[in-house]
């Protein structure tokens, strides 16, 4: 683009983000990038590469628009959308205020949809089933085909058929429906965020912390938890080691573990495992023993996933017990045996 040809009103949202980041200090821009998804980083990086010789006037207009949006969001937090619109009208006039509010609406809805795309289909279906089919159809039309199919599978036949027909015929959406959709998306997004934040705490958070701690410290903390809440300590121990992590154990340790593992449990646990785990296990068994497990796997019919997970959990419990007894080491001397 020639210098002077880049105007703020002709830039897309992604290009404006690029201009804004270009105007920031490199360290600040780097911190912003860390908060974005990799796909978003790549897209904005492309725009930064393509945008050259942006006039100072355009940069100022983009920064001013960003400031207006941030100010409007602060007003919304203080007193809601109506309050924000009143203040913005006093500051910028009626037309400009409407423009800012509309941009805030779009940004909020898009953010909501991005959160929705990370939601579990059954969870989404539970929320959406209470809404009008037209609202459901519009929201589903903005999700990935796989996620939409997953949500539709959770609906009863009548609702599913109704939504599919509406998706097929979806056209211009009335302002009233847009308002309803925004409300629904915000509700689901807020709930999803709350659940995601909750999921990052509890036993999983403690397990993650202990995984980063030295063994002595982790052991003391677990012993303390065990005294107060034994089931919780067991859950944390299980979360600290996944069945897939078995590839981090050296051959000697695998051989010791296999002495205590029930062959039926081993076959069940390997039912859905990838080849690197099976290779790791079978190479540490005698030919006869491995043949027995392989035969069990070959002739094993369909099994419930919870049975497989139960078998893997029992093996993990054995691994944790042997580690506590210092009969095996996880991720220690056996690192050279990791298969990738």
C-alpha positions in Angstrom: 0.0 0.0 0.0 1.2 3.5 -0.8 1.9 5.9 2.0 -1.2 8.0 2.6 -3.6 5.5 1.0 -4.4 3.6 4.2 -7.4 5.1 5.9 -8.9 4.0 9.2 -12.4 3.7 7.8 -11.2 1.2 5.2 -9.4 -1.1 7.6 -10.8 -4.4 8.8 -10.9 -5.3 12.5 -7.8 -7.5 12.1 -5.9 -4.7 10.3 -6.8 -2.2 13.0 -5.5 -4.7 15.6 -2.3 -4.9 13.6 -2.0 -1.1 13.4 -2.6 -0.8 17.2 0.1 -3.4 17.9 2.5 -1.7 15.5 2.1 1.5 17.5 3.0 -0.1 20.8 6.4 -0.8 22.4 7.8 -4.1 21.2 7.7 -5.6 24.8 4.1 -4.5 25.3 3.1 -5.9 21.9 4.8 -9.2 22.8 2.7 -9.4 26.0 -0.5 -8.9 24.0 0.5 -11.7 21.6 0.9 -14.1 24.5 -2.7 -13.6 25.4 -3.9 -14.5 21.9 -4.5 -17.9 20.2 -1.7 -19.0 17.9 -4.1 -18.7 14.9 -4.9 -15.1 15.9 -1.2 -14.3 16.2 -0.5 -15.7 12.8 -3.4 -13.7 11.2 -2.3 -10.4 12.8 1.3 -11.0 12.0 0.3 -11.3 8.3 -1.5 -8.0 8.5 1.5 -6.3 10.1 3.7 -7.6 7.3 1.3 -6.3 4.7 0.6 -2.9 6.3 3.5 -0.6 5.4 3.9 3.2 5.6 0.7 3.7 7.5 0.0 7.5 7.9 0.3 9.0 11.4 -3.3 10.3 11.0 -4.6 6.7 10.5 -2.6 5.4 13.5 -4.1 8.2 15.7 -7.6 7.3 14.5 -7.2 3.6 15.3 -5.8 4.4 18.7 -8.7 6.8 19.3 -11.2 4.2 18.3 -9.6 1.7 20.7 -9.7 4.2 23.5 -13.4 4.9 22.8 -14.2 1.1 22.9 -12.3 0.6 26.1 -14.0 3.7 27.7 -17.4 2.3 26.5 -16.7 -1.1 28.0 -15.8 0.6 31.3 -19.1 2.5 31.3 -20.9 -0.8 30.6 -19.3 -2.4 33.5 -20.2 0.5 35.7 -23.9 0.7 34.8 -24.8 -1.5 31.9 -25.4 -0.8 28.2 -28.0 1.9 28.6 -25.9 3.8 31.0 -22.9 3.5 28.6 -25.0 4.8 25.7 -26.2 7.9 27.7 -22.6 8.8 28.7 -21.3 8.2 25.2 -24.0 10.4 23.7 -23.1 13.3 26.0 -19.4 12.8 25.0 -19.5 12.0 21.3 -23.0 12.8 20.2 -25.9 10.6 19.2 -24.6 9.1 15.9 -21.0 8.4 17.2 -22.3 6.9 20.4 -24.5 4.5 18.4 -21.6 3.5 16.2 -19.4 2.8 19.3 -22.2 0.8 21.0 -22.8 -1.3 17.9 -19.1 -2.2 17.7 -19.1 -3.2 21.4 -22.2 -5.4 20.6 -20.4 -7.1 17.7 -17.1 -7.6 19.7 -19.0 -9.0 22.7 -21.0 -11.4 20.5 -17.9 -12.5 18.6 -16.0 -13.1 21.8 -19.0 -15.1 23.1 -19.0 -17.3 20.0 -15.3 -17.9 20.3 -15.9 -19.2 23.9 -18.8 -21.3 22.7 -16.6 -23.0 20.1 -14.6 -24.4 23.0 -17.6 -25.7 24.8 -18.7 -29.3 25.1 -21.7 -30.1 22.8 -23.8 -31.7 25.5 -23.3 -28.7 27.7 -24.3 -26.4 24.9 -27.3 -28.5 24.0 -28.5 -28.3 27.6 -28.4 -24.5 27.5 -29.8 -24.1 24.0 -32.7 -26.6 24.3 -34.6 -23.9 26.3 -34.3 -21.3 23.6 -36.4 -20.6 20.5 -35.4 -22.8 17.5 -34.6 -19.7 15.4 -32.2 -18.5 18.1 -30.7 -22.0 18.3 -30.3 -22.2 14.5 -28.5 -18.9 14.3 -26.1 -19.8 17.1 -25.4 -23.2 15.6 -24.7 -21.7 12.2 -21.7 -19.9 13.7 -20.1 -23.0 15.2 -18.0 -25.7 13.5 -19.9 -28.4 11.6 -18.6 -31.1 14.1 -19.7 -29.1 17.1 -23.1 -28.3 15.5 -23.6 -32.0 14.7 -22.7 -32.9 18.3 -25.3 -30.4 19.7 -28.0 -31.6 17.3 -27.4 -35.2 18.4 -28.3 -34.2 21.9 -31.7 -32.7 20.9 -34.9 -34.7 20.6 -36.0 -35.5 17.0 -38.5 -32.7 16.7 -36.2 -30.0 17.9 -33.4 -31.3 15.8 -35.4 -31.4 12.6 -36.8 -27.9 13.3 -33.3 -26.4 13.9 -31.8 -28.1 10.8 -34.6 -26.6 8.6 -34.1 -23.2 10.1 -30.3 -23.4 9.6 -30.9 -24.3 5.9 -33.2 -21.3 5.4 -31.4 -18.8 7.6 -31.4 -15.3 6.1 -31.5 -11.8 7.4 -31.9 -11.6 11.2 -34.1 -9.0 12.8 -32.7 -6.6 15.4 -35.0 -8.2 18.0 -33.5 -11.6 17.4 -29.9 -10.2 17.4 -30.6 -8.8 20.9 -32.0 -12.2 22.0 -29.0 -14.0 20.5 -26.5 -11.7 22.2 -28.2 -12.3 25.6 -28.1 -16.1 25.1 -24.5 -16.1 23.9 -23.4 -14.0 26.8 -25.2 -16.3 29.3 -23.7 -19.4 27.8 -20.2 -17.9 27.5 -20.3 -16.6 31.1 -21.3 -20.1 32.3 -18.7 -21.8 30.2 -16.0 -19.5 31.4 -17.0 -20.1 35.0 -16.9 -23.8 34.6 -13.6 -23.6 32.7 -12.1 -21.5 35.5 -13.5 -23.9 38.1 -12.0 -26.8 36.2 -8.5 -25.2 36.5 -8.7 -25.3 40.3 -9.3 -28.1 42.7 -7.4 -31.4 42.5 -6.1 -30.8 39.0 -4.5 -27.5 40.1 -2.8 -29.1 43.1 -1.6 -32.0 40.9 -0.1 -29.5 38.5 1.6 -27.6 41.3 3.0 -30.8 42.9 4.3 -32.0 39.5 6.4 -28.9 39.4 7.6 -29.4 43.0 10.5 -31.6 44.2 9.6 -35.1 45.5 10.2 -34.3 49.1 7.9 -31.2 49.1 5.2 -33.0 47.1 5.3 -36.0 49.5 4.9 -33.8 52.6 2.0 -31.9 51.0 0.3 -35.1 49.9 0.7 -36.6 53.4 -0.9 -33.6 54.9 -3.9 -33.8 52.5 -4.1 -37.5 53.1 -4.6 -37.0 56.8 -7.4 -34.5 56.3 -9.1 -36.0 53.2 -7.8 -39.4 52.0 -10.1 -39.6 48.8 -8.9 -36.2 47.7 -5.2 -37.2 48.1 -5.9 -40.3 46.0 -7.5 -38.1 43.3 -4.6 -35.8 43.3 -2.1 -38.7 43.0 -4.0 -40.0 40.0 -4.0 -36.6 38.3 -0.3 -36.3 38.8 0.4 -39.3 36.6 -1.6 -40.2 33.5 -1.6 -43.7 32.0 0.0 -42.3 28.8 2.9 -41.2 31.0 4.0 -44.8 31.3 6.4 -44.2 28.4 8.4 -42.0 30.8 9.3 -45.1 32.9 12.5 -47.0 32.1 12.4 -50.7 31.0 13.4 -52.0 34.4 10.5 -50.0 36.0 8.0 -51.3 33.4 9.0 -54.9 34.2 8.5 -54.3 37.9 5.1 -52.8 37.3 3.9 -55.7 35.1 4.6 -58.1 37.9 1.8 -56.5 39.9 -0.7 -55.8 37.0 -3.6 -58.1 36.3 -3.4 -59.3 32.7 -7.1 -58.6 32.1 -6.5 -55.0 33.3 -3.5 -54.7 31.1 -5.5 -55.8 28.0 -8.3 -53.4 28.8 -5.9 -50.5 29.4 -4.3 -51.1 26.1 -7.6 -51.3 24.2 -7.5 -47.6 23.2 -3.8 -46.9 23.7 -1.5 -45.8 20.8 1.3 -47.9 19.4 4.1 -46.3 21.3 2.5 -47.4 24.6 1.9 -50.9 23.4 5.4 -51.1 22.0 6.8 -50.0 25.4 4.7 -52.6 27.3 5.2 -55.6 24.9 9.0 -55.2 24.6 9.2 -55.6 28.4 7.2 -58.8 28.5 8.2 -62.3 27.6 7.0 -63.6 24.3 4.6 -65.9 25.9 3.1 -63.2 28.2 2.8 -60.7 25.4 1.2 -63.3 23.1 -1.5 -63.9 25.8 -2.3 -60.1 26.1 -2.3 -59.6 22.3 -4.7 -62.5 21.9 -6.9 -61.1 24.6 -6.9 -57.7 22.7 -7.6 -59.4 19.4 -10.7 -61.3 20.6 -11.9 -58.7 23.0 -15.3 -57.4 21.9 -16.6 -53.9 22.4 -16.1 -52.7 26.0 -17.4 -49.6 27.9 -15.0 -46.7 28.0 -15.4 -46.5 31.8 -14.1 -50.1 32.0 -11.0 -49.1 30.1 -10.5 -46.0 32.2 -11.0 -48.1 35.4 -8.3 -50.5 34.3 -5.9 -47.7 33.5 -6.6 -46.1 36.8 -5.8 -49.3 38.7 -2.5 -49.6 36.9 -1.8 -45.9 37.7 -2.5 -46.7 41.4 0.1 -49.5 41.2 2.6 -47.2 39.6 2.1 -44.5 42.2 2.5 -47.1 45.0 5.7 -48.5 43.6 7.0 -45.0 43.1 6.3 -44.2 46.8 8.2 -47.4 47.7 11.0 -46.2 45.5 10.9 -49.4 43.5 10.5 -47.4 40.3 11.2 -43.9 39.0 9.0 -41.9 36.8 10.7 -39.8 34.1 14.1 -40.3 35.7 16.8 -42.6 34.5 14.4 -44.0 31.9 14.1 -40.8 29.8 16.1 -42.4 27.0 13.4 -45.0 26.6 10.7 -42.6 25.8 9.1 -43.5 22.4 7.8 -40.7 20.2 
